Amino acid sequence: MKDLLDLWFTYMKIGFVNFGGGYAMLPLLERELVNKKGWTTMEELRDWFAIGQCTPGVIALNVSTFVGHKRKGVAGAIAAMLGFLTGPIAIILVVAAFLKNFAQLEVVQHAFAGIRVCVCVLIAQAVIRLWKSSVIDVFTFVLYVIIFALSAFSGVLPFKIPAAVLVVLAGLTGLTVSMVRNRKKAERKEGDA
């Protein structure tokens, strides 16, 4: 029970400060789950973000469910998910109750402007961290350029490619290249022997 409460409380804290969605949350998750708690590795976190992008729902909520499941199975997944939802639901209820009366105030508008800037910084930080750990050779750089171009310019292409399809295609491409490289290594070892 203590572990479930720890999962809930940890994700409740993260949920209260999660402005900007899943990618803005990556630095917070890394600090809390990888560095402080040691519940997961950065590699697993990146993988869960990729899977969370392809599955229905909010990336951050999906990742919380994956981490909770790793820690304590189904009960852990539920505890982490509920913990993550506690903060945003509380904030939404407070904002909904008061925003209509105060949205026009200059101080509220400046607060939201500051939050938007912070979200941009958090997302940029997440992109830089993901870049450093994911684009590791010429192949991954070329794959990045292709996927980025298909995603960024899908509005001008005659067809729109959903992000989930791009993730699956990139994963299959990476798997294929890895299999080819491993086969070549094995053939070289046999040739050297």
C-alpha positions as CSV (number, residue, x, y, z in Angstrom):
1,M,0.0,0.0,0.0
2,K,2.9,2.4,0.8
3,D,4.3,1.9,-2.7
4,L,0.9,2.7,-4.3
5,L,0.6,5.8,-2.2
6,D,4.1,6.8,-3.3
7,L,3.2,6.3,-6.9
8,W,0.0,8.4,-6.5
9,F,1.7,11.2,-4.6
10,T,4.6,11.4,-7.0
11,Y,2.3,11.6,-10.0
12,M,0.0,14.0,-8.2
13,K,3.0,16.4,-7.7
14,I,3.9,16.0,-11.4
15,G,0.3,16.5,-12.5
16,F,0.0,19.8,-10.6
17,V,2.9,21.3,-12.6
18,N,2.4,19.6,-16.0
19,F,1.7,22.6,-18.2
20,G,2.2,22.0,-21.9
21,G,1.5,18.3,-22.3
22,G,3.6,15.2,-22.5
23,Y,6.8,16.6,-24.0
24,A,7.0,19.5,-21.6
25,M,6.7,16.9,-18.9
26,L,9.8,14.9,-20.0
27,P,12.3,16.9,-18.0
28,L,10.1,16.6,-14.9
29,L,9.7,12.9,-15.3
30,E,13.4,12.4,-15.8
31,R,14.3,14.3,-12.7
32,E,11.6,12.7,-10.5
33,L,11.4,9.1,-11.9
34,V,14.9,8.5,-13.2
35,N,17.2,10.6,-11.1
36,K,15.4,10.8,-7.7
37,K,13.3,7.6,-7.5
38,G,15.2,5.3,-9.8
39,W,11.9,3.7,-10.9
40,T,12.9,3.7,-14.6
41,T,15.7,4.5,-17.0
42,M,15.9,7.3,-19.5
43,E,15.8,4.7,-22.3
44,E,12.6,3.1,-21.0
45,L,11.1,6.6,-20.6
46,R,11.9,7.5,-24.2
47,D,10.4,4.2,-25.3
48,W,7.2,4.8,-23.3
49,F,7.0,8.3,-24.8
50,A,7.1,6.8,-28.3
51,I,4.5,4.2,-27.4
52,G,2.4,6.9,-25.7
53,Q,2.5,8.9,-28.9
54,C,1.0,6.0,-30.8
55,T,-1.7,5.0,-28.3
56,P,-5.0,6.8,-27.8
57,G,-5.0,9.4,-25.0
58,V,-2.7,11.9,-23.5
59,I,1.0,11.0,-23.7
60,A,1.7,12.0,-20.1
61,L,-1.2,9.9,-18.8
62,N,-0.1,6.9,-20.9
63,V,3.5,7.2,-19.6
64,S,2.3,7.4,-16.0
65,T,0.3,4.2,-16.5
66,F,3.3,2.4,-18.0
67,V,5.6,3.4,-15.1
68,G,2.9,2.5,-12.5
69,H,2.4,-0.9,-14.2
70,K,6.2,-1.5,-14.1
71,R,6.3,-0.7,-10.4
72,K,3.2,-2.5,-9.1
73,G,1.2,-4.1,-11.9
74,V,-2.4,-3.1,-12.6
75,A,-2.8,-1.5,-9.1
76,G,0.3,0.6,-9.7
77,A,-0.9,1.7,-13.2
78,I,-4.2,2.8,-11.6
79,A,-2.5,4.6,-8.7
80,A,-0.1,6.5,-11.0
81,M,-2.9,7.4,-13.5
82,L,-5.2,8.6,-10.7
83,G,-2.3,10.5,-9.1
84,F,-1.5,12.2,-12.4
85,L,-5.2,13.2,-12.9
86,T,-5.7,14.6,-9.4
87,G,-3.7,17.8,-10.0
88,P,-5.2,18.8,-13.4
89,I,-8.7,18.0,-12.3
90,A,-8.3,20.2,-9.2
91,I,-6.8,23.0,-11.3
92,I,-9.5,22.8,-13.9
93,L,-12.2,23.0,-11.3
94,V,-10.6,26.0,-9.7
95,V,-10.0,27.7,-13.0
96,A,-13.5,27.0,-14.2
97,A,-15.0,28.4,-11.1
98,F,-13.0,31.7,-11.2
99,L,-11.6,32.3,-14.7
100,K,-14.8,33.7,-16.1
101,N,-14.8,36.4,-13.5
102,F,-11.0,37.1,-13.8
103,A,-10.0,36.3,-17.3
104,Q,-10.0,39.9,-18.4
105,L,-7.7,41.0,-15.6
106,E,-4.3,42.1,-16.9
107,V,-2.5,40.1,-14.2
108,V,-4.2,36.9,-15.3
109,Q,-3.4,37.5,-18.9
110,H,0.3,38.1,-18.0
111,A,0.3,34.9,-15.9
112,F,-0.9,32.9,-18.8
113,A,1.7,34.5,-21.1
114,G,4.4,33.5,-18.6
115,I,3.1,29.9,-18.5
116,R,3.2,29.7,-22.3
117,V,6.8,30.9,-22.3
118,C,7.7,28.3,-19.7
119,V,6.0,25.5,-21.7
120,C,8.0,26.5,-24.8
121,V,11.2,26.2,-22.8
122,L,10.2,22.8,-21.3
123,I,9.3,21.4,-24.7
124,A,12.6,22.7,-26.2
125,Q,14.5,21.1,-23.3
126,A,12.7,17.8,-24.0
127,V,13.5,18.0,-27.7
128,I,17.2,18.6,-27.0
129,R,17.4,15.7,-24.6
130,L,15.6,13.4,-26.9
131,W,17.9,14.5,-29.8
132,K,21.1,13.9,-27.9
133,S,20.1,10.4,-26.9
134,S,18.3,9.4,-30.1
135,V,20.2,10.8,-33.1
136,I,23.4,8.8,-32.6
137,D,24.7,8.1,-36.1
138,V,24.2,8.9,-39.8
139,F,21.3,6.5,-40.1
140,T,19.3,8.0,-37.2
141,F,20.1,11.5,-38.5
142,V,18.8,10.7,-42.0
143,L,15.7,9.0,-40.5
144,Y,15.1,12.1,-38.4
145,V,15.3,14.4,-41.4
146,I,12.9,12.2,-43.4
147,I,10.3,11.8,-40.6
148,F,10.6,15.5,-39.7
149,A,10.0,16.5,-43.3
150,L,7.0,14.2,-43.7
151,S,5.5,15.5,-40.5
152,A,6.3,19.2,-40.9
153,F,5.2,19.4,-44.6
154,S,2.3,17.0,-44.5
155,G,0.0,20.0,-44.9
156,V,1.4,20.7,-48.3
157,L,1.7,17.1,-49.4
158,P,-1.2,15.6,-51.4
159,F,-1.8,13.3,-48.4
160,K,-1.5,13.7,-44.7
161,I,0.5,11.0,-42.7
162,P,-0.7,10.6,-39.1
163,A,2.0,10.8,-36.4
164,A,1.3,7.2,-35.3
165,V,2.0,5.9,-38.8
166,L,5.3,7.9,-38.9
167,V,6.3,6.4,-35.5
168,V,5.5,2.9,-36.6
169,L,7.3,3.4,-39.9
170,A,10.4,4.8,-38.1
171,G,10.3,1.8,-35.7
172,L,10.1,-0.7,-38.5
173,T,12.9,1.0,-40.4
174,G,15.1,1.0,-37.3
175,L,14.3,-2.7,-36.7
176,T,15.1,-3.6,-40.3
177,V,18.4,-1.7,-40.3
178,S,19.3,-3.3,-37.0
179,M,18.6,-6.7,-38.3
180,V,20.7,-6.0,-41.5
181,R,23.6,-4.7,-39.4
182,N,23.5,-7.7,-37.0
183,R,23.5,-10.1,-40.0
184,K,26.5,-8.3,-41.5
185,K,28.4,-8.5,-38.2
186,A,27.6,-12.2,-37.9
187,E,28.9,-12.8,-41.4
188,R,32.1,-10.9,-40.7
189,K,32.7,-12.9,-37.6
190,E,32.2,-16.1,-39.5
191,G,34.6,-14.8,-42.2
192,D,37.3,-14.0,-39.7
193,A,37.0,-17.4,-38.0
